[in-house]
Amino acid sequence: MSYFTVKVYPPRLEQIEELVALDNCCLGGLWSFDSYKRELESPNSHFLVLSLDSNQSILGCGCFWEILEEAHITLLMIEPNYQGQGFGQLLLYCLLKDAVKRKLERATLEVSASNQPALALYQKFGFQLAGRRKGYYRHTGEDALVLWRNNLHYPQFQEELSIWEKQINARFNQVNENLEFRI
Ligand SMILES: CC(C)(COP(=O)(O)OP(=O)(O)OC[C@H]1O[C@@H](n2cnc3c(N)ncnc32)[C@H](O)[C@@H]1OP(=O)(O)O)[C@@H](O)C(=O)NCCC(=O)NCCS
């Protein structure tokens, strides 16, 4: 049996080029080098990236802004070759856990109305539809759906986090027959 670890950690400034490349292939170039630099240096912007210890390159990235008691999720992306293997849900789980650690009470985000994979992921984690912003995405003219996840500070949410952690590990073991993941 081979073992390797999925590492989730805050990125360093010298990894910005890698983040821009990942952004280009996952999101079509949402944020520039300068945007990442500004965000990484902002005390209110909390990033997590994901890589495998067998391959140090960044495979995924998520970020939220801490605004009063809210976590506004601004980024969530997984390198296309690694999508559909449970990494997106691991990253979202880690972002929400970080938000709880920071004593935030709610999480919110905007997602394109046609982005079925992302919508399914957010629904799985209990996000609910709160509204729609017409023509929010200027380049496509598409609407954004506004989703909220409340009660992050309730004890029940801690229980949900524990259940998700077990499910995420079970999923990794199922997808990678001879590999065990350790978060
Ligand atoms: C959205 C995204 C982060 C999901 O990451 P991922 O690693 O592929 O997702 P996972 O393998 O962890 O899947 C977790 C859940 O997401 C949903 N999901 C993922 N891919 C899906 C697909 N192709 N169709 C439907 N649901 C999907 C499912 O609910 C899935 O749970 P399940 O496997 O138990 O059914 C990834 O597709 C991505 O980077 N997309 C491009 C960037 C983007 O759109 N980001 C969101 C911006 S708001």
The ligand as a Gaussian input file, in Angstrom:
#p B3LYP/6-31G(d) Opt

LIG

0 1
 C      -16.603000      23.434000      -8.636000
 C      -15.315000      22.659000      -8.372000
 C      -14.448000      23.454000      -7.376000
 C      -15.665000      21.291000      -7.758000
 O      -14.465000      20.629000      -7.418000
 P      -14.293000      19.054000      -7.656000
 O      -13.012000      18.652000      -7.032000
 O      -14.470000      18.729000      -9.080000
 O      -15.530000      18.481000      -6.834000
 P      -15.571000      17.152000      -5.947000
 O      -14.969000      16.022000      -6.708000
 O      -15.022000      17.439000      -4.608000
 O      -17.139000      16.904000      -5.864000
 C      -17.876000      17.296000      -4.718000
 C      -19.328000      17.474000      -5.084000
 O      -19.462000      18.521000      -6.047000
 C      -20.523000      18.194000      -6.955000
 N      -19.947000      17.987000      -8.292000
 C      -18.640000      17.985000      -8.624000
 N      -18.504000      17.808000      -9.965000
 C      -19.748000      17.695000     -10.461000
 C      -20.279000      17.530000     -11.780000
 N      -19.482000      17.440000     -12.856000
 N      -21.624000      17.506000     -11.941000
 C      -22.449000      17.614000     -10.877000
 N      -22.006000      17.767000      -9.591000
 C      -20.678000      17.813000      -9.396000
 C      -21.155000      16.926000      -6.427000
 O      -22.128000      17.283000      -5.466000
 C      -19.977000      16.275000      -5.733000
 O      -20.371000      15.358000      -4.745000
 P      -20.603000      13.805000      -5.141000
 O      -19.369000      13.384000      -5.876000
 O      -20.794000      13.137000      -3.833000
 O      -21.799000      13.794000      -6.032000
 C      -14.529000      22.392000      -9.701000
 O      -15.407000      21.784000     -10.611000
 C      -13.924000      23.621000     -10.340000
 O      -12.807000      24.030000     -10.015000
 N      -14.653000      24.230000     -11.292000
 C      -14.134000      25.394000     -12.033000
 C      -14.097000      26.614000     -11.153000
 C      -15.456000      26.941000     -10.574000
 O      -16.448000      26.932000     -11.265000
 N      -15.453000      27.256000      -9.258000
 C      -16.664000      27.648000      -8.556000
 C      -16.842000      29.122000      -8.678000
 S      -18.193000      29.673000      -7.651000

